Amino acid sequence: MTGFRTTDRLSLLLVDDDPLIGETLAYFLGRDFAVTLATSRFDALAKVRDMPSPPGIALVDLGLPPKPHRPDEGLALVTELLALAPAMPIVILSGQNDEANARHARALGAADFVAKPADPEKLRQMLHELLAFEEVPAAADIELVGKSPPMEKLHAQLRQYANSPFPVLIEGESGSGKELAAEALHRLSDRAAQPYLALNCAAISPNLVEPALFGQAKGAFTGAVGSRAGYFEEAGDGTLFLDEIGELPLDLQPKLLRVLENGQYQRVGETQPRVSRARVIAATNRDLRKEVREGRFRADLYHRLSVFTIGVPPLRDMGADRLLLLDHFRRRYAESSRGEAFTLTPEAKARWSEYHFPGNVRELRNIVIRLMAKHEHQPISRADLEAELDCSDSVAMTAAMPRDDEQLAGMAHRHLRQASHFSLDETLRRWEAAYIAAAQQMTHGNVSQAAKLLGINRTTLYNRMEVLARSAGDATDTGTR
């Protein structure tokens, strides 16, 4: 399990801008956890990056400054924390009327949510129950389950590229299992008995990436109190997995390119060259070709990293694998908890098969954990299942958007024929909200990157987000009057 222990207590990141709530929960939970308290998204990210390892678990309020009455900052923090530590369980603190936002946070990768005001004892029990599901045999964590054509292609590529000495670039959406593909490449190779090291390039401060990769000499910079080997040196003849490679600082990219070309690198503060024999695997959920075109990633490094490229498919393209993964995870967690797995009614199973799983396998896994905790050894109805899914219009419409003009016209025709009351303004507003939400999810809440993805400037995106927020607020006010 990802995380570190301080005085035998698992570390917990608590993010809440209300001092009373934050300090009360920190005091109560401090008996079981080593609590780090943060009051904003940027405060939380800064503290996580300063830690030697990411927290074992996080508790995040959706409403954070500068706009505590909206979920934007909390949702962005969920995606950013999972980019730093994909295995970190995140529990959402949410207002009583924020269930739709909490569902969306779970689709992004959060494990569960607790309504405010939270009972500290029940919250403590929930955290321990959630962590109990995390403590499963390590062998289960390296399985890539699936028999669909996209998964068969992935398995074939893993076998084909496993023993090559050349780099592999793994591409795929957040939560799709890129790190599992990297582990499988190492496990299937002749290097399996050698070290396997992983560095998340987004998880540490940019000025610390170079010494982390290449090591440091004593006195090389402030805080370098001794010499230290880096990841390349410690990997030896094994495998070095560089996750979130798109976050690698531009000025450091030539040094990584040099290692890939001739194996040579230098510790920070040294002039003596060293030689790495490690095989490099990189992963990204960004479009690196687009990053190259826009000058944020070196073309020569991209071509060197992508000698072999593997695409991990999103869950929505995996067909019946949704049911295989359901069986895999419910058996796994039933065994780990020594309990009985739940079952799905035929209606619930049909709903499971048609759900688009925007959070991919990570979301599916978290749904199974919640169902096991709430409905162990019970049949799950469609209504029970719907309560765990993100069924917001924005996510569903984004997944269903036709790309062909004729198909789009046909969809519009059916919609007009079936709708008893149609509003073009409302329909366009919902499509706009869907694309903005999708862009923010893909860019981990980075507004500048989301604006580029949408083909508009940053100011325009901010203005449209403000208009949509006011519109949603007006709709809520109207509904409550």
ABEGO torsion letter per residue (X at the ends): XBEBBBGGBBBBBBBBABAAAAAAAAAAAAAABBBBBBABAAAAAAAAAABABBBABBBBBABBOABAABAAAAAAAAAAAAAABAABBBBBBBBAAAAAAAAAAAAAGBABBBBOBBBAAAAAAAAAAAAAAABBBAAAAABBBEABAAAAAAAAAAAAAAABABBBBBBEBBGAGAAAAAAAAAAABAAAABBBBBBBAAABBAAAAAAAAAEBBBGABBGBABBBBBAAAAAEABBBBBBGAAABBAAAAAAAAAAAAAGBBBBBGBABBBBBABBBBBBBABBAAAAAAAGABBAAAAAAAAABBBBBBBAAAAEAAAAAAAAAAAAAAAAAAGBBBBBBBAAAAAAAAABAGAAEAAAAAAAAAAAAAAABGBBBBAAAAAAABBABAAAAAAAABBABAAAAAAAAAAAAAABABBBAAAAAAAAAAAAAAAAAAAAGGBAAAAAAAAGBBAAAAAAAAAAAAAAAAAAAAAAAX
